[in-house]
Amino acid sequence: MKLVFAEGDDGLIYINGRLRRRAQRLQRGGRVSITELPGVDHPMHRTWMRPSVLAALSEALAEIDATG
């Protein structure tokens, strides 16, 4: 599972604050990867950053497709 967050997203703050150990264990085991996209705001008002979001999502979908 790949989790993609905007920089400073509340969900990422929650994971780091409340679920850090579990998230780290899942990442070490290869079950979860967490990506924080620098410069991206959650509602994506920074339109010039949208290509990086699309690239991250395309990469995540490609990983799913490769694993079946």
Secondary structure as UniProt FT lines:
FT   STRAND          2..6
FT   TURN            7..8
FT   HELIX           10..18
FT   HELIX           20..28
FT   TURN            29..30
FT   STRAND          33..37
FT   TURN            38..39
FT   TURN            42..43
FT   HELIX           47..49
FT   HELIX           50..67
//
